[in-house]
Amino acid sequence: MKVPNSDVEKMIRFITAIGLPVKTETIEGPTFLPGLAIVHGGLVIDVDKLLYPGDILHEAGHLAVMPPAIRATLHGDLDPAIDLEHAGELMAIPWSYAACLHLGLDPSVVFHANGYRNGGKAITENFSKGLYFGVPMLQWIGLCYEPRRDKQYDAAPYPNMLKWVRE
């Protein structure tokens, strides 16, 4: 799926608006995801090298769910030990799904056929049916309420978000 540049601009405006640093510039050398780099707790995007624009939201999700002190130190490829210790992947997936809906983007932009070990379609199908994973972790760090029929909340539950960045 080819994503229009206007969608990339929409993602960048959103990520900047929630307080995460974003720069668009040429990236030299290899990166974990083509056209994306994490630099000092922010994102650098090389639009000319970007293969899957939805990866922007997913990587922003990793940054958004990290404790601020750790987020500020992230540079280069995410250290799998740090990401695992802080449930980064487990939270970045539902975070980026909620971001797609918030921005009016089709979730397949993030959960494309060549990502998530070919499981992107299954993730979007399950999430569209309310079969979420990782949402209790997002609630635990104060970003949303887990949807539960036996509880009343002051705000709408996930996929609506109370806030987008962990404080």
RATA-V761134 format. One record per residue. N is the residue number from 1. SS is DSSP state (h for helix, s for strand, l for the rest). PSI is psi in radians with two decimals (NA if undefined). Layout:
n->[N	N]
ss->[SS	SS]
psi->[PSI	PSI]
This chain:
n->[1	2	3	4	5	6	7	8	9	10	11	12	13	14	15	16	17	18	19	20	21	22	23	24	25	26	27	28	29	30	31	32	33	34	35	36	37	38	39	40	41	42	43	44	45	46	47	48	49	50	51	52	53	54	55	56	57	58	59	60	61	62	63	64	65	66	67	68	69	70	71	72	73	74	75	76	77	78	79	80	81	82	83	84	85	86	87	88	89	90	91	92	93	94	95	96	97	98	99	100	101	102	103	104	105	106	107	108	109	110	111	112	113	114	115	116	117	118	119	120	121	122	123	124	125	126	127	128	129	130	131	132	133	134	135	136	137	138	139	140	141	142	143	144	145	146	147	148	149	150	151	152	153	154	155	156	157	158	159	160	161	162	163	164	165	166	167]
ss->[l	l	l	l	h	h	h	h	h	h	h	h	h	h	h	h	h	l	l	l	l	s	s	s	l	l	l	l	l	l	l	l	s	l	l	s	s	s	s	l	l	s	s	s	s	l	l	l	l	l	l	l	l	l	h	h	h	h	h	h	h	h	h	h	h	l	l	h	h	h	h	l	l	l	l	l	l	l	l	h	h	h	h	h	h	l	l	h	h	h	h	h	h	h	h	h	h	h	h	h	h	h	h	l	l	l	h	h	h	l	l	l	l	l	l	h	h	h	l	h	h	h	h	h	h	h	h	h	l	l	l	l	l	l	h	h	h	h	h	h	l	l	l	l	l	l	l	l	l	l	l	l	l	l	l	l	l	l	l	l	l	l	l	l	l	l	l]
psi->[2.11	2.18	2.21	2.60	-0.52	-0.57	-0.66	-0.77	-0.69	-0.75	-0.78	-0.76	-0.74	-0.87	-0.71	-0.73	-0.53	0.00	0.17	2.34	2.40	2.35	2.51	2.05	2.96	2.34	2.18	2.45	3.01	2.63	2.82	-0.78	2.31	2.24	0.11	2.43	2.55	2.14	2.00	0.85	0.16	3.11	2.44	2.27	2.17	1.68	-0.57	-0.44	-0.12	2.07	-0.71	1.70	-0.53	-0.37	-0.42	-0.86	-0.67	-0.78	-0.63	-0.64	-0.73	-0.78	-0.73	-0.56	-0.12	2.56	2.46	-0.70	-0.60	-0.72	-0.78	-0.41	-0.15	2.27	2.19	-2.69	2.49	2.29	2.06	-0.57	-0.75	-0.77	-0.76	-0.79	-0.56	0.26	0.62	-0.89	-0.71	-0.53	-0.53	-0.55	-0.97	-0.52	-0.84	-0.52	-0.83	-0.67	-0.72	-0.86	-0.74	-0.67	-0.04	0.46	2.59	2.24	-0.37	-0.24	-0.75	-0.82	1.12	2.93	-0.44	0.21	3.03	0.69	0.78	0.38	0.16	-0.74	-0.73	-0.68	-0.86	-0.65	-0.80	-0.82	-0.66	-0.36	0.08	0.25	1.44	2.71	2.71	-0.26	-0.67	-0.56	-0.71	-0.66	-0.73	-0.63	0.12	0.31	-0.40	3.06	2.38	2.33	2.08	2.38	-0.37	0.11	2.56	2.34	2.83	-0.26	2.88	2.47	3.02	2.41	0.11	2.51	2.46	-0.71	2.91	-0.31	2.33	2.37	NA]
